[in-house]
Amino acid sequence: MENQMNVSASPHIRGTMSTSGIMRLVILALLPAAGFGIYNFGIRALYHMLVCVVTCVLTEFTYEAFADRPVAVGDFSSMVTGLLLALSLPVNAPLWMGFAGSIFAILIVKMFFGGIGQNIVNPALAGRCFLLISFAGHMTNFVCDAYTGPTPLEALKQGEAVDPLYLILGNTGGCIGETSALAILAGGILLLAFGIINLRIPASCFAVFTGMLIFLGGKGFDEIYLVQELCSGGLMLAFWFMATDYTTSPITKQGQILYGMLIGALAGMFRLYGSASEGVSYAILLANLLTPMIEKVTVPRAFGRRH
């Protein structure tokens, strides 16, 4: 009896990095986009970040305190949610919108479902879509002191020419953290370098989305057109930072590829045929809801032989 093995609950193999360590690296990876947003739009962009981050942290802390649950704000996940939400807002949106969106993201989407690891959709994206549906006028008004014309994505929808270099560098209008493809890509490479994410989800997202542009966009393999579409709107930020969210994406390798392909297909459909300029947020939220089904059909077959 004394040689019996101790049986414990899964997972039996654990990583060496803690949740707080992962979230700190995600925040570090978001700093290039956040910093460029402040440079591009001015100090008001920083105000949005502070409002969203502080509101998310205080909302989670207050809920856990009143619900008599362990306080877990030290895992930095609420800070990531707040920063992502702030980067998805137009700079001239009222500051109270970040406050309202942050409360919805943390309280309704995250805490009411059990906290970190239990939410069924990405909180930051859900907060953004809540604001987009409730306050569409503010969320689609990108006119500011620095930029008064249409955003690059709106210009592309209208058939106007857009300089791809501006999209790569980020000297354009749009949401605070979505204008510079180069800054977002730098953050994505950092996540890959530290092993926080792998290429399965973003690569499959980009591959299917690009394929739809080539075959259904009406311009074939036009490099300029592809760069314009890939680097405009919130596509880069969503594919690198939101689609790869641990909680709402599949854990199986095949499931991650299928999940990314689904997001790319939905995003392409919304971009090419939707009435709104951007639909990647809805694409990811719909894929989030299908994650349990995707995991179910992509469970690896166990070793052995069935008789």
N, C-alpha and C positions, 0 to 999 in steps of 0.2 A: 504493500500500500504506500510505503514511503517513497517509492520510485514513480508514482503517478505524475503525469504531466499536468501543469496548471493550464486550464482552458479559460481563455478570456474572450471578450467580445471583440469583433473586428472594429477598426482595421488592425491587422497584425504587423504590418510594415509601415512605419511612420517616417516622414521626411524629417530632415534636420532643421528646417526653417519654420519658425512659428508664424501664426496668422498675422501678428503685429509686424513681424519682419517683412512678410510679403507685402502687406499694405504700405509700409514705409517705402518699399522699392517702387510700388505703383505710383505713389505720390511723387517720388523722385523722377519717375519717367514722365509724369504729367507736367513737371516744371518747365521744360522747354516750350510747350504749347501755352502754358499759363503766362510765362514771362514774355513771350512774343505777343500775347493778347494784350498785356498791359502796355507794352511798347507801341503796339499798333493802334490801340483805342484810347489809351490814357488812363488816368488814375481811377476813373469810374469802373473800369474792368476789375481793378483790385477790390473796390467796394463790394461788387457782386460776389467775388470769391469769399471775402470775409463774412458777408451776410449768410451765404449758403453753408459754408463750413461751420460757422458758429451755431447756426440754427440746427443743423443736422446733429451736431454733438450734444447740444443742450436738449433737443427733443429725445434722443436716445437715453441720455442720462436721467431726464425727468421721468420718462416712462418706466425705466428699470427701478428707479427709486420708489415710485408710487405702487408699482406692481410687486414690490418685494422680491425682485430678482437680482442676481449678481450683476453689479455694474461692469459692463464690458466695453465702455467707450475707449479704453486703453488699447484695443486692437486696431484702432485707426480706420476701421471700415467705414464709419460714418463720415470721417474726413474725406475719404475717397469719393463717397457718394456726393457730398457737398461740392467738392471741387469739380467733378464731372458735370454736375448739374449747372454750376456757374459757367463752365466753358461752353455750355450748350445754349446760353441765353444771348439775345441781342444786347449790346452794350447800353442802349438807351431805354431798355425795359425798366419800369419802376422797380426800385429795390425791394418793395414789398412782395413782388412776384417771386423772387428768390426765396424769401421767407415762407411764403405759402407753398411753393413747390417742394421745399426742403421738408416741411412738416408732413406733407402728403407722402413723400418718398420714404421717410423714416418711419413715421407712425403707422400709416395705412399699409404700405407695401412691405415693409420689413418687420416691424415689431409686432403687428397684429398677426403675422404668420409665424411668429416664434423667434425672430431675431436672425442673426447672421447664420447662414447656411440653411435657412428654412424658407426664405422668400421664393416665390415661383417665377417672378419676373425681375428684371434688373431695376432696382429702385430709382437710380438716376434717370434712366430712360422713361420709366413710368411717371416720374415727377415732371419731366419735360413734356410728355404727351398730355398730362393733366393740364399743364399751363397752356399748351398749344390748343387744346379743345376749349378750355374755359376762357382764355384771353387771346384769341387768335389775332386780333388787331395788334396788340403789343408784341406778340411773338413773331410776327411776320413783318415788322417795321424795322428795317436795318439802316435807316437813314441816321447818320450821326455827324458830328463835326468834321470827321476826317473823310467820310465817304457819303455822297448824296445820291449816287445813281443806283441802279439795280445791282443786286449781288451777282457774282459770276454765274451761279446756277440759274438765276432768273434770266440773265442775259442769254445764256445758252438755250434756254427754253424758247426765247423769242427769236432765235436764229442770229443773234449778234456775235461778233468776233470777240474772243477773250484771249489775252496774252497768257500762254501757259506758264511763263516765267513768274508772273505775278501770283499765280495760283501756287506754285511750288514754294516761293519765298513767303507769301502771305500778305502782300501789300494790297489787300482788297477788303471790301465790306463783307459782312456775314456775322456769324456768332463769334463770341469772344475767342474761343480756343480752336475753331475749326478752319481758320483761314490759311495757316501755314502747313502745307503738306510736309515740308522738310522738318519742322519742329516735331510734328506728330510721329514721323518716321523715325526720328532720333529716339523718341521715347519708346517706340515699338522695338527697336533694335536693343535698347537697354533691357527691356523685359525678356527678350529672347536670350541675351547674353547671360542673364542671371537665372535662366531656367524658370521664370515665372510663368511664361506661356510657351507653347510650341507653335510651329507654323501650320499645323493641320487646319485650324479654324480660319485664321485670316487668309491663308493661301487659297483655300477652297472658296471662301467668300469672293476674293478678288478674281479667281479664275472663272467662276460661273458668271459673275457680273460682267467681266470683260467679254466673255463669249457672247452674252446677250447683246452687248453693244455692237459687236462685230457683225453678228448675223441678223439682228433685228433693228439696229440703230439707223440703218439706211445709208451709212457711209463706208461700210466695209472696214478693212484694216487701215484706218487712218490714224497714224500715231498722234498727231496733234489733237484730234477729236477725242481719242482715248485718254490722253493725259488731262485734257480739259474736264472730262466727265469724272475721272478717278480722283482728281485733286480738288474738285469743287464740292460745296456743301459739307455735310457732316459725315461723309462716307469713311474717310480715313480714321477719324477719331472713333467712330462706331465700330469699325471692323477690328481695329487694334486693341481698343480698351474696353468696349462694352460687350461685344460678341464673345469675348474670351473670359467673361466673368465666371469664376469657378462654380458658384452656386447654381446658376441658371443654364449652364452648358453641359452637354453629356460628358460622362467620364470614360466611355469606351472609345477606342481609337477610331473604329469605323463610324461610330456615332458622331464623333466630332467632325469628321469629313462630311457626312451626310447633313449634319446641322449647318455647317458652313455653306454647303451647296444650296441648301434651302434659303438661307439668308441672302445669298448672292442672287438667287433667282427672284425672290420676292422684291428685293431692293431694285433689281433691274426692271421688273414689271412696273413697280410704282414710279420709277424714274422715267421710263419710256412712255407709259400709257396713263399714269395718274394725272389728275388735274392739279395737284399740289406739286411744288417744285421738288420737295424732298420727301422720301418715304422710308428711309433706312431705319428710323426709330421704330416704326410699326412692324417692319420686317423682322427685326430682332425680337420684339415683344411676342409676335406670333410664333416665332421659332422657340422662344423660351417656354411657351405653353405646350409645345409638342415635344419638349426634351424628354419627359418620362416615357413617351411612346417610342421615341428614337432609341433610347437606351434599351428598352425592352426587346426591340427587334434586332439590336446589334450586340447582344450579350455574347461573348466568345463561347464557343462550344467547349465543354469540359473535356479534360483528357480521359481517354478510355474508349470503350466500345459498347454500344447499346445492343442488347440481344433482342 
